[in-house]
Amino acid sequence: MNKKTFILIITLLLLAGEASALGVTPGKTTINFKPGLERNVELTVLNNEQKDLSLALNVEGELSKYVTLEEKDIRLTPSEGSKTIRYKVKLPENIEKPGIQESKIIIREAKSVTEAGVIVGASLSVASILNINVPYEGKYAEANLFITSQEGEAIFVIQITNYGKEDIEKATASIDIFEGDKKIITLQTDEKPIGQQMRKELTTKWADTKPGTYKAKAKITYDGKKIETEKEFKTIGFLIKFIDVAVKNFNLGQIAKFQILLENAANEKAEDVYARMTLNDQTGRKIMDVESQRIQLQPQERKEVQAYWDTETVQKGNYGGKAELYANSEIWEAPMSMEVLQNEIKTRIGPTAMAVTETKTGYKTTPLIGMLVIALIIVNIAWYLYYKKKSKNKNNNQKDGKF
């Protein structure tokens, strides 16, 4: 490797490390559409390394023409750790396309570096996402079916989200259970109203089940409309269980560390055991998809696993999703909801289980993986240069007769 190439690589690595010098919070703002709505939004630009930064602001995306920046150029001095910027959202009377409309407020700095005749252009940039949730006309809902089986009983939970512009007055479901092609029983869930942009759960149980593989076909009706979904399930029972889900030393915007206590209730060893949690916001957009490390569990053994969630772009609120456990190539799943607060996460798994975690404010973290890799490279280079210099000094001392 020649000198110029080496300098280029080191320069690029150092510039990549500088991406953490610029930040913005919140990373995402969601607004539910209302005709003619006007909203002022504040963002905080973070000068994490107290640098002299000249920044340009602009808006990109589907609804950018409805967003007005208060200022398009700002400067942060080394003494300024952050600066507040503002933009105004003024929505029209109607947006034809339903669903999520995404725009981005881009904050960018341009610079160039010259090193030994090599010019490298870099543009540090961050973005805060603006989501406008445009409801579907009339009444519109989507549903997910969850089935758990334990101790001779199957529990069915249908999670329904109302994405429409109107309240749902009555939602209910019937579930046909099949063994092969033979229908053996029809179950009926409870009945609930569902407000706009709200999520509810319909539940029912099937008692005195026999071990085997079955298929559930659910028909959900709401105010004259229908949704159908189906799923295979086993009634043998899944013997890996969530005992506790805890998050300690949490502060919104940081990386949340989930400490998940699992138990193997079986009388045999469980292989390739891990947990997965996914979460959606009220618009249906996935905001979390995390997995724990994989472990083995001996019979009757309890063991803790960890999963990590970067909450930099997450806002306070209630979210729904599902929790899954994997073991011996089998899967168990249940509905899950989380309430995210500034210093606390409350997790609910299944129709009844609730784990509430007390948390404390921790230290501010940045995206870890890239930073750790870059830090290790820089440390290794520093040690190499240090020992090279030390060796050179030693050789010079020996030549001069110094020991």
C-alpha positions as CSV (number, residue, x, y, z in Angstrom):
1,M,0.0,0.0,0.0
2,N,1.5,3.3,-1.1
3,K,1.6,6.4,1.1
4,K,-1.2,8.3,-0.8
5,T,-3.6,5.3,-0.5
6,F,-2.9,4.9,3.2
7,I,-3.6,8.6,3.9
8,L,-6.8,8.4,1.8
9,I,-8.1,5.5,3.9
10,I,-7.2,7.1,7.2
11,T,-8.8,10.3,6.1
12,L,-12.0,8.6,5.1
13,L,-12.2,6.7,8.4
14,L,-11.7,9.9,10.4
15,L,-14.4,11.7,8.4
16,A,-16.8,8.7,8.9
17,G,-16.2,9.1,12.6
18,E,-17.2,12.8,12.4
19,A,-20.8,11.8,11.5
20,S,-21.4,11.6,15.2
21,A,-20.4,15.3,15.5
22,L,-23.9,16.3,14.2
23,G,-27.2,15.1,15.6
24,V,-30.9,16.1,15.7
25,T,-33.7,15.3,18.0
26,P,-36.5,14.2,17.8
27,G,-35.6,12.0,14.9
28,K,-39.2,11.6,13.9
29,T,-42.4,13.6,14.3
30,T,-45.8,12.1,13.4
31,I,-48.9,14.3,12.8
32,N,-52.4,12.9,12.1
33,F,-53.9,14.7,9.2
34,K,-56.7,17.2,9.7
35,P,-57.9,19.6,7.0
36,G,-56.1,22.9,7.2
37,L,-54.1,21.9,10.2
38,E,-51.3,24.2,11.2
39,R,-48.5,23.0,13.5
40,N,-45.2,24.5,14.7
41,V,-42.5,21.9,15.3
42,E,-39.2,22.4,17.1
43,L,-36.0,20.4,16.5
44,T,-32.8,20.5,18.4
45,V,-29.6,20.3,16.4
46,L,-26.8,18.7,18.4
47,N,-23.1,19.8,18.2
48,N,-21.8,16.7,19.9
49,E,-18.1,17.5,19.6
50,Q,-18.4,21.3,20.1
51,K,-17.2,22.1,16.5
52,D,-17.6,25.2,14.4
53,L,-20.4,24.1,12.0
54,S,-22.1,26.0,9.2
55,L,-25.3,24.2,8.3
56,A,-27.8,24.4,5.5
57,L,-31.4,23.2,6.0
58,N,-33.8,22.0,3.4
59,V,-37.0,19.9,3.1
60,E,-37.4,16.8,0.9
61,G,-40.3,14.4,0.4
62,E,-43.9,14.0,-0.6
63,L,-45.4,16.8,1.4
64,S,-42.4,19.2,1.4
65,K,-44.4,22.0,-0.1
66,Y,-46.5,22.2,3.1
67,V,-43.4,22.7,5.3
68,T,-41.8,26.1,5.8
69,L,-38.5,26.4,7.5
70,E,-38.0,29.4,9.9
71,E,-34.4,29.7,8.7
72,K,-32.4,27.9,6.0
73,D,-28.9,28.5,7.3
74,I,-27.5,28.3,10.8
75,R,-24.2,28.2,12.5
76,L,-23.0,26.5,15.7
77,T,-19.9,27.7,17.4
78,P,-17.6,25.4,19.5
79,S,-19.2,26.9,22.7
80,E,-22.8,25.9,21.5
81,G,-23.7,22.3,22.3
82,S,-27.1,22.6,20.6
83,K,-29.4,25.0,18.8
84,T,-33.2,25.0,18.4
85,I,-34.6,25.3,14.9
86,R,-38.3,25.5,14.0
87,Y,-40.5,24.7,11.0
88,K,-44.2,25.2,10.3
89,V,-46.5,22.6,8.9
90,K,-49.6,23.9,7.1
91,L,-51.7,21.1,5.6
92,P,-54.2,21.5,2.8
93,E,-57.9,20.8,3.0
94,N,-57.5,17.4,1.4
95,I,-54.7,14.8,0.7
96,E,-55.9,12.2,-1.7
97,K,-53.4,9.4,-1.0
98,P,-54.1,7.6,2.3
99,G,-51.5,6.2,4.6
100,I,-48.1,7.6,5.7
101,Q,-46.7,10.5,3.7
102,E,-43.0,11.0,4.6
103,S,-40.9,14.1,4.4
104,K,-37.4,14.9,5.8
105,I,-35.9,18.0,7.2
106,I,-32.2,17.7,6.1
107,I,-29.5,19.4,8.1
108,R,-26.2,19.3,6.1
109,E,-22.6,20.6,6.3
110,A,-20.2,20.5,3.4
111,K,-16.5,20.6,3.6
112,S,-13.3,19.4,1.9
113,V,-10.0,18.0,3.2
114,T,-6.7,18.2,1.5
115,E,-4.0,15.8,2.7
116,A,-0.7,15.1,0.7
117,G,-2.4,16.1,-2.5
118,V,-5.5,14.1,-1.9
119,I,-8.8,16.0,-1.8
120,V,-11.7,14.3,-0.1
121,G,-15.2,15.9,-0.1
122,A,-17.5,15.1,2.8
123,S,-21.0,16.2,3.7
124,L,-22.0,15.6,7.3
125,S,-25.8,15.4,7.4
126,V,-28.7,14.3,9.6
127,A,-32.4,14.2,9.0
128,S,-35.5,14.4,11.1
129,I,-38.5,12.6,9.6
130,L,-41.9,14.2,9.4
131,N,-44.7,11.7,8.9
132,I,-48.2,12.8,8.0
133,N,-50.7,10.1,8.7
134,V,-53.5,10.4,6.2
135,P,-56.5,8.3,7.3
136,Y,-58.3,6.0,4.9
137,E,-61.8,7.2,3.8
138,G,-64.7,5.9,5.9
139,K,-63.9,2.8,8.0
140,Y,-60.8,0.8,7.4
141,A,-59.1,-1.7,9.7
142,E,-56.3,-4.3,9.7
143,A,-56.0,-7.3,11.9
144,N,-53.3,-9.8,13.2
145,L,-54.1,-13.1,14.8
146,F,-52.1,-14.5,17.7
147,I,-52.5,-17.9,19.3
148,T,-50.8,-19.3,22.4
149,S,-51.3,-22.8,23.9
150,Q,-50.7,-23.9,27.5
151,E,-52.0,-26.5,29.9
152,G,-54.7,-27.8,27.6
153,E,-56.0,-24.4,26.6
154,A,-55.6,-22.3,23.5
155,I,-55.9,-18.5,23.7
156,F,-56.7,-16.5,20.7
157,V,-56.0,-12.7,20.5
158,I,-57.0,-10.7,17.4
159,Q,-55.3,-7.3,17.3
160,I,-57.3,-4.7,15.3
161,T,-56.1,-1.3,14.3
162,N,-58.5,1.3,12.9
163,Y,-56.8,3.3,10.2
164,G,-60.0,5.0,8.9
165,K,-61.4,8.5,9.3
166,E,-64.4,7.2,11.3
167,D,-64.9,5.4,14.6
168,I,-65.8,1.7,14.4
169,E,-68.9,1.1,16.5
170,K,-68.7,-2.6,16.8
171,A,-65.9,-5.1,16.0
172,T,-66.1,-8.8,16.7
173,A,-64.8,-12.1,15.2
174,S,-65.6,-15.8,14.8
175,I,-62.8,-18.4,14.6
176,D,-63.3,-21.8,12.9
177,I,-60.9,-24.5,14.2
178,F,-60.0,-27.2,11.7
179,E,-58.2,-30.5,12.2
180,G,-57.1,-31.3,8.7
181,D,-60.2,-30.5,6.5
182,K,-62.6,-31.2,9.3
183,K,-64.1,-28.2,11.2
184,I,-64.3,-29.2,14.9
185,I,-65.5,-26.0,16.7
186,T,-66.4,-22.4,16.1
187,L,-65.3,-19.8,18.7
188,Q,-66.7,-16.3,19.2
189,T,-64.7,-13.4,20.5
190,D,-65.8,-10.4,22.6
191,E,-67.1,-7.3,21.0
192,K,-65.5,-3.8,21.1
193,P,-65.7,-0.3,19.6
194,I,-62.5,1.1,18.1
195,G,-61.9,4.8,17.7
196,Q,-60.0,6.5,14.9
197,Q,-56.2,5.6,14.9
198,M,-56.8,3.3,17.9
199,R,-55.9,-0.4,18.5
200,K,-58.0,-2.9,20.4
201,E,-57.7,-6.7,21.1
202,L,-60.5,-9.3,20.7
203,T,-60.0,-12.5,22.7
204,T,-61.4,-15.9,23.1
205,K,-60.3,-19.3,24.5
206,W,-60.6,-23.0,23.5
207,A,-60.5,-25.2,26.6
208,D,-59.8,-29.0,26.9
209,T,-57.7,-29.2,23.8
210,K,-56.0,-32.4,22.7
211,P,-52.3,-32.4,21.5
212,G,-52.1,-31.9,17.8
213,T,-51.7,-29.5,14.9
214,Y,-54.7,-27.3,13.9
215,K,-55.7,-24.4,11.7
216,A,-57.6,-21.4,12.9
217,K,-59.6,-19.3,10.3
218,A,-60.7,-16.0,11.7
219,K,-63.5,-13.8,10.2
220,I,-63.5,-10.3,11.6
221,T,-66.5,-8.1,11.1
222,Y,-66.7,-4.4,11.8
223,D,-69.7,-2.2,10.9
224,G,-70.6,-4.2,7.8
225,K,-67.0,-4.9,6.6
226,K,-64.9,-8.1,6.9
227,I,-61.3,-9.2,7.3
228,E,-60.2,-12.8,7.1
229,T,-56.9,-14.3,8.3
230,E,-55.7,-17.8,9.2
231,K,-52.9,-19.5,11.0
232,E,-51.7,-23.0,11.9
233,F,-51.0,-23.8,15.6
234,K,-50.1,-26.6,17.9
235,T,-51.7,-27.4,21.2
236,I,-48.8,-29.4,22.6
237,G,-47.8,-26.2,24.4
238,F,-44.6,-24.1,24.0
239,L,-42.5,-24.7,27.1
240,I,-40.1,-21.7,26.8
241,K,-41.6,-18.7,28.7
242,F,-41.1,-15.0,29.3
243,I,-40.6,-14.5,33.0
244,D,-39.7,-10.8,33.0
245,V,-38.8,-8.0,30.6
246,A,-36.9,-5.1,32.1
247,V,-35.2,-1.9,31.0
248,K,-32.9,-0.2,33.4
249,N,-31.2,3.2,33.3
250,F,-33.2,4.3,30.3
251,N,-33.6,7.8,28.8
252,L,-35.6,8.4,25.6
253,G,-33.3,8.9,22.7
254,Q,-30.7,6.4,24.0
255,I,-30.2,2.8,23.2
256,A,-32.6,0.8,25.5
257,K,-31.2,-2.5,26.9
258,F,-33.9,-5.1,27.4
259,Q,-33.1,-7.7,30.0
260,I,-35.3,-10.6,29.2
261,L,-35.6,-13.5,31.6
262,L,-36.5,-16.8,30.0
263,E,-37.5,-20.1,31.5
264,N,-37.4,-23.7,30.1
265,A,-40.4,-25.4,31.7
266,A,-39.7,-28.7,29.8
267,N,-37.9,-31.8,31.0
268,E,-35.5,-31.7,28.2
269,K,-32.8,-29.3,26.9
270,A,-33.9,-26.5,24.5
271,E,-31.6,-25.5,21.7
272,D,-31.2,-22.3,19.8
273,V,-33.4,-20.3,22.1
274,Y,-33.9,-16.5,21.5
275,A,-36.5,-13.8,21.8
276,R,-37.6,-11.3,19.1
277,M,-39.7,-8.2,19.6
278,T,-41.3,-6.1,16.9
279,L,-43.3,-2.9,17.4
280,N,-45.4,-0.6,15.2
281,D,-46.6,3.0,15.7
282,Q,-50.2,4.0,15.4
283,T,-49.8,4.4,11.6
284,G,-48.6,0.8,11.2
285,R,-45.0,1.7,10.5
286,K,-42.5,-0.7,12.1
287,I,-40.3,1.2,14.7
288,M,-38.6,-1.8,16.4
289,D,-37.4,-5.2,15.3
290,V,-34.9,-6.6,17.7
291,E,-33.5,-10.1,18.6
292,S,-31.7,-11.3,21.6
293,Q,-28.6,-13.5,21.5
294,R,-29.1,-17.2,21.1
295,I,-28.6,-19.6,24.0
296,Q,-29.3,-23.1,25.3
297,L,-31.6,-23.8,28.2
298,Q,-31.3,-26.9,30.4
299,P,-34.5,-28.5,31.8
300,Q,-36.1,-26.1,34.4
301,E,-33.4,-23.5,33.8
302,R,-33.9,-19.7,33.9
303,K,-31.5,-17.5,32.0
304,E,-31.3,-13.8,31.0
305,V,-30.8,-12.6,27.4
306,Q,-30.4,-9.1,26.2
307,A,-31.8,-7.1,23.2
308,Y,-31.0,-3.6,22.2
309,W,-33.3,-0.9,20.7
310,D,-32.1,2.5,19.5
311,T,-34.8,5.0,20.5
312,E,-33.2,8.0,18.9
313,T,-36.2,8.5,16.5
314,V,-38.9,7.3,18.9
315,Q,-41.4,9.5,20.5
316,K,-43.2,9.1,23.8
317,G,-46.5,7.1,23.4
318,N,-48.2,3.7,23.3
319,Y,-47.2,1.2,20.6
320,G,-48.3,-2.3,19.6
321,G,-46.6,-5.3,18.1
322,K,-45.7,-8.9,19.0
323,A,-43.2,-10.9,21.0
324,E,-41.8,-14.1,19.7
325,L,-39.8,-17.0,21.3
326,Y,-37.8,-19.4,19.2
327,A,-36.6,-22.8,20.4
328,N,-35.9,-26.2,18.8
329,S,-37.0,-24.7,15.4
330,E,-40.4,-23.9,16.8
331,I,-42.0,-20.5,17.4
332,W,-44.3,-19.0,20.0
333,E,-45.8,-15.6,19.6
334,A,-48.1,-13.2,21.5
335,P,-49.3,-9.7,21.1
336,M,-47.2,-7.1,22.8
337,S,-47.7,-3.4,23.7
338,M,-45.2,-0.9,25.1
339,E,-45.7,2.5,26.7
340,V,-42.6,4.6,26.1
341,L,-42.0,7.5,28.5
342,Q,-39.1,9.8,29.0
343,N,-37.4,7.6,31.6
344,E,-39.5,4.5,31.6
345,I,-40.7,1.6,29.4
346,K,-43.7,-0.4,30.3
347,T,-44.0,-3.7,28.5
348,R,-47.1,-5.9,28.2
349,I,-46.9,-9.4,26.6
350,G,-50.0,-11.5,26.0
351,P,-53.5,-10.7,27.1
352,T,-52.7,-10.5,30.8
353,A,-49.0,-10.3,31.5
354,M,-47.6,-6.9,32.4
355,A,-44.0,-6.0,33.2
356,V,-43.4,-2.5,34.5
357,T,-39.8,-1.3,34.7
358,E,-38.6,1.5,36.9
359,T,-35.8,3.4,35.2
360,K,-33.3,6.1,35.8
361,T,-31.7,8.7,33.5
362,G,-28.5,7.4,32.0
363,Y,-25.8,8.8,29.9
364,K,-26.3,9.9,26.3
365,T,-25.2,7.3,23.7
366,T,-24.6,7.5,20.0
367,P,-25.0,4.8,17.3
368,L,-22.6,2.1,18.6
369,I,-21.6,-0.3,15.9
370,G,-19.9,2.0,13.4
371,M,-18.4,4.1,16.2
372,L,-16.9,1.1,17.9
373,V,-15.3,-0.2,14.7
374,I,-13.8,3.2,13.8
375,A,-12.6,3.7,17.4
376,L,-10.9,0.3,17.4
377,I,-9.2,1.2,14.1
378,I,-8.0,4.5,15.4
379,V,-6.7,3.0,18.7
380,N,-4.8,0.3,16.8
381,I,-3.2,2.9,14.5
382,A,-2.3,5.0,17.6
383,W,-0.7,2.0,19.3
384,Y,1.2,1.2,16.1
385,L,2.6,4.7,15.8
386,Y,3.5,4.8,19.5
387,Y,5.5,1.6,19.4
388,K,7.1,2.5,16.2
389,K,8.3,5.8,17.7
390,K,9.4,4.1,20.9
391,S,11.4,1.5,18.9
392,K,13.0,4.3,16.8
393,N,14.0,6.2,20.0
394,K,15.5,3.0,21.5
395,N,17.6,2.4,18.4
396,N,18.8,6.1,18.4
397,N,19.7,5.7,22.1
398,Q,21.7,2.5,21.4
399,K,23.6,4.3,18.7
400,D,24.4,7.2,21.1
401,G,25.5,4.7,23.7
402,K,22.6,5.3,26.0
403,F,20.9,2.4,27.7
